[in-house]
């Protein structure tokens, strides 16, 4: 292919395509580097510091629950999520289907018997 026959529109479309791909790759690199930093922020610490500044130095107290309360919540969640599924017999059966003979599906009839003279 001779480069003299390539017009200016072809070069414009080619360079525009390369530029779009390059900008998209830069955008993906930016997203992949910023998302872990955003996810690793300690939001609880930020909220405590904001609440502490609003209340002039008083800190937010953590809620302390007893072991019995935690066990009751865990048991209620376990029972709730187990009831979402239907009870199944866990028996897998495979029924053998007996098909009747049909000459339409027979491959033998596809061959023609031609008797050639010897």
C-alpha positions as CSV (number, residue, x, y, z in Angstrom):
1,X,0.0,0.0,0.0
2,X,1.4,3.3,-1.0
3,X,1.2,6.1,1.6
4,X,0.6,8.7,-1.2
5,X,-3.0,7.4,-1.6
6,X,-3.9,7.9,2.0
7,X,-5.8,11.2,2.4
8,X,-5.9,13.7,5.3
9,X,-9.2,12.4,6.7
10,X,-7.7,9.0,7.3
11,X,-4.8,10.5,9.3
12,X,-7.2,12.6,11.3
13,X,-9.4,9.6,12.2
14,X,-6.3,7.6,13.1
15,X,-4.8,10.2,15.4
16,X,-8.2,11.0,17.0
17,X,-8.7,7.2,17.7
18,X,-5.2,7.0,19.3
19,X,-6.0,10.1,21.4
20,X,-9.3,8.7,22.6
21,X,-7.7,5.4,23.7
22,X,-4.8,7.2,25.4
23,X,-7.2,9.5,27.4
24,X,-9.4,6.5,28.3
25,X,-6.3,4.6,29.6
26,X,-5.2,7.6,31.6
27,X,-8.7,7.9,33.1
28,X,-8.6,4.2,34.1
29,X,-5.2,4.6,35.7
30,X,-6.5,7.5,37.7
31,X,-9.6,5.5,38.8
32,X,-7.5,2.4,39.8
33,X,-5.1,4.5,41.9
34,X,-7.7,6.6,43.7
35,X,-10.3,3.9,44.5
36,X,-8.1,2.0,47.0
37,X,-7.2,5.2,48.7
38,X,-10.9,6.2,49.1
39,X,-11.8,2.7,50.3
40,X,-9.0,2.7,52.9
41,X,-10.1,5.9,54.6
42,X,-11.2,5.4,58.2
43,X,-14.7,7.0,58.1
44,X,-15.4,6.2,61.8
45,X,-12.3,8.2,62.9
46,X,-13.4,11.1,60.7
47,X,-16.9,11.1,62.1
48,X,-15.5,10.9,65.7
49,X,-13.2,13.9,65.1
50,X,-16.1,15.9,63.6
51,X,-18.4,15.0,66.5
52,X,-15.7,15.9,68.9
53,X,-15.2,19.3,67.3
54,X,-19.0,20.0,67.4
55,X,-19.3,19.0,71.1
56,X,-16.3,21.0,72.1
57,X,-14.0,18.1,73.1
58,X,-16.5,15.4,74.2
59,X,-16.0,12.2,72.4
60,X,-18.6,9.8,71.0
61,X,-18.9,6.7,73.2
62,X,-18.8,3.3,71.6
63,X,-21.9,1.1,72.1
64,X,-21.0,-2.0,74.1
65,X,-23.3,-5.0,73.8
66,X,-23.1,-8.1,75.9
67,X,-22.3,-11.6,74.6
68,X,-25.9,-12.7,75.1
69,X,-27.2,-9.9,72.9
70,X,-24.7,-10.7,70.1
71,X,-25.6,-14.4,70.3
72,X,-29.4,-13.6,70.1
73,X,-28.8,-11.4,67.0
74,X,-26.6,-14.0,65.4
75,X,-29.2,-16.8,66.0
76,X,-32.0,-14.6,64.7
77,X,-30.1,-13.9,61.5
78,X,-29.2,-17.6,61.1
79,X,-32.8,-18.7,61.4
80,X,-34.0,-15.9,59.0
81,X,-31.5,-16.8,56.3
82,X,-32.1,-20.5,56.6
83,X,-35.8,-20.0,56.1
84,X,-35.3,-18.2,52.8
85,X,-34.4,-21.5,51.1
86,X,-36.9,-24.2,50.2
87,X,-36.3,-27.6,51.7
88,X,-35.2,-30.0,49.0
89,X,-35.0,-33.8,49.1
90,X,-31.4,-33.8,47.8
91,X,-32.2,-36.8,45.6
92,X,-31.3,-36.6,42.0
93,X,-33.2,-38.8,39.6
94,X,-32.6,-39.4,36.0
95,X,-35.6,-40.8,34.0
96,X,-34.8,-42.8,31.0
97,X,-37.0,-41.8,28.1
98,X,-37.8,-44.5,25.7
99,X,-38.1,-43.1,22.2
100,X,-40.0,-44.8,19.5
101,X,-38.3,-45.7,16.3
102,X,-38.7,-43.2,13.5
103,X,-37.3,-43.8,10.0
104,X,-36.9,-40.0,9.7
105,X,-34.1,-40.0,12.2
106,X,-32.4,-43.1,10.9
107,X,-29.0,-42.5,9.2
108,X,-29.1,-45.8,7.4
109,X,-31.7,-44.5,4.9
110,X,-29.4,-41.6,4.0
111,X,-27.1,-43.9,2.1
112,X,-28.0,-45.0,-1.4
113,X,-27.1,-48.5,-2.5
114,X,-25.9,-48.2,-6.1
115,X,-25.0,-51.5,-7.8
116,X,-22.1,-50.8,-10.2
117,X,-21.6,-53.2,-13.0
118,X,-18.4,-55.2,-12.7
